Structure formats: C-alpha cells, structure tokens
Amino acid sequence: FEIPLEQWRNIRPVVLNGRYILPESWRSYLLDKVASVCNCVISFGYSRVSRPASRKRNFPLIRQNATCTFPNCRTFRFVVAKDQNEASGVRLEVTVTGEENHTSAQSRFRRTTASEFLDISEKMTHKDPEEVYEDLISEADPVKLLHGNFNVPKSPAVIRRIRSVIN
C-alpha cells in the first residue's frame, strides 16, 4: 500500500548519532495498519534501516519483521524499497505468512509505548487502575476483544504497574 507523503514525513527514519533509526511513530503507524485489517497483536522483531545513499541497491531502505503474540499465528514483514519517487507517497510492501490462530491460548500483551503510558496515566488522575481498565474495555473494539486482542485495553496488571511508576 501507499504511505501518503505527509504521513511518511512523520514516520521515516531519522539520524541519531550517525545511524538511521525508526521513530516510535513508525511502529504506531504499523500497529494501526495491522489493527485495521486483522485481529493480531503484533510484537516487533528484527528491523534494518539502510542508508538511502548506500551502494547496496538490492537492500531495502527499511525491513521490519513482526509476529503475532499468539502462538502459531501470523508473521509479518514490512519492506520499503530504495529509490522511490516520494512526490505522491511511499510504497510499503507487507508480506503476511500463516493464518490467524487465536485459540483459547492465554492472550499476551505488547509492550506499552510512551504515548500509551501517557494516555493511561492521564486517565488515572482521578480513577483507580480497575476503573481505568473498565473504561478501556468499554472503549475497545468488541470484535478485537472477541478474538483475544487486548492490545488497546492493557491488562489490569499493566495499568497497576503504570500507577506504581506514577506514584
């Protein structure tokens, strides 16, 4: 699919200490894209960012691997090729391997990002962790919850941990 140019400006690799790295907004963008098409809770793995001016023309600019946190479920590979005309947007190739397999296995959770931490901590200014959890469950997509995707409403233990950090 195509990443619009204005979105690409927010998620493209940045230079930090002489190395190209992917910002947190890259992963947030991918999480939103995956959540819009399937019920998987993805966990990111290997990622490689190549220099745009690298002589290795066959290497992609970005290669990011991810897996669903449920056992025996899908794996994902996100690839952005070099030498693209960024006038209209950037093409992102997504390769999905396997079938969705969210059985009665215990659901697992993805790590809390800084933005999620801030959102949850703001909700806890006047509420207990259990009340925040109930609010998050009521706001969550019921279809995703039915498939065991507790990516957005974090577990009560995670919310209590956030409360502990705040205190």
N, C-alpha and C positions, 0 to 999 in steps of 0.2 A: 504494500500500500504506500501511498504518498504521505509524507510528513509535510504539512504546509510550511512555507518559508518562515513565517513569524514564530511558529512553534519550534522549528529547527534552531532558530537563534537562541531559544531558551534551553534547549537540551543538548546541543552539540558539545563535543569535547572541548575542554579548557586546558590551558597550560598551567601547570603548578610545579614549581621547582624544576623546570626544564622538561617535564614529562607531560604527555597528554593523558588526561583522566576524564572519566564520565561524571558529570554532576549528579546530585541526588534527583534533580528534575528528570533525568533520563530514565531512571528506574520508576519513578512515579508515573511517567508517561506510558511506559511499557505495562505497568500494573493496570492502568486504566484501560489500555487497549485489550489486554488479555481478559479482563473482567467483562468487557463488552461483548465478547464472543464465546466465552466458555466459563465454567464454574470452578476452574482450577485455582489453587492458592500457590502462586509460584515463589520459588526461592532462587535467587540468582547465584550463579556459579562463576565459571571462567569468563573473563572478559579481556579483550585485547583491543587497544586503540593504537592504530598505526599513524605515523606522521603523514600528513597529506602530501608532502613532497618526497616521500620515500621512493627509492628506486625500485622497490619490490612492488611492481604494478599488479601482480596477481593476488596480493594480500588485500583483504578488505580494509576499509577505513575503521570500521567497528565490527567486532564479532562478540556477541554476548550470548552465553548459554544460561538456561534456566530450567528448573524441573518443578513439577507439581510436588507439594509436600506429602501428598497421599502416596502410599507405597504402590508400585506397579501402575503408575498413571503416566501422563504425558511428559515429554521433554520438549523444550523449545530452543530454537537457535534464531537469533536476530542478527542480520548482516546488513551493513550499509557499505556499498561499494565506493571506491575512489572515483575521481574524475566524473562527477555528476554535474550537470548544469543546475545550479541552485536557484535559477531565476524563478521557477514555478514551485519548487519544493524538492524534497529528497526522497528517493525511493528506499524503502525498508523492506527487505525480504524476510519473511517469517517461515521457518520450517518447523512443523509440528510432527512429532513421532509418537505413536502409540494412541491408545483410546482412553477416554475419560473413565476412570475406575475409582469412584468414590464409594467404596463399600462401607460396611459398618465399622471399619477401622477407626481408631481414635483420630479425631481431627488434630491437625498440627497447625502451628502458627508461624507466620513470617515475623522477622524482627521488626520492632517498632522504629519507624523513621523519625527524624527530628520534628518534622511538621505534624505527624500523628501525635507525637508526645506533647507538643504544644496545644493541639486541639483538645486532647483528653485532659490535660492539666487545667485548661481554661474552664472546662465543664465541671471540674472538681472544686471550684472556688466556693460553691455553696451546697455541694452534694457529696454524699458518701460514695465510695467506689461501687457498691452494689447498685445504687441508684443510677449512676453513670452507665453501668453495664446494661441495666434495663432500658435506659434511654437509647443506647447504641443498638440494642437488639430491635427495639421498635422502629428505629430509623433504617435498619438494614433491609436489603432486598430479600423477600421471603423465598424466592426461587433459589438464590445462592445459599441461604441458610438450610434449605431442604437438602441440598447436595453436600452439606457439611462445610461450606466455605465460610469460616469465621475469620476472614481476613480483615474486614472492617470492624465488626464488634469484637474487639480483643477480649481475651478470656478475663474472668474476674481476677485471676492471679496477676496478670499483666497490669491491670488497672490498679490493683493494690500496690504493686511494685512502683508504679509511677507516683502514687500517693506518698509512698515511703521516700522516694527521691525528692519530692517537693518539700516534705517535712524536713 
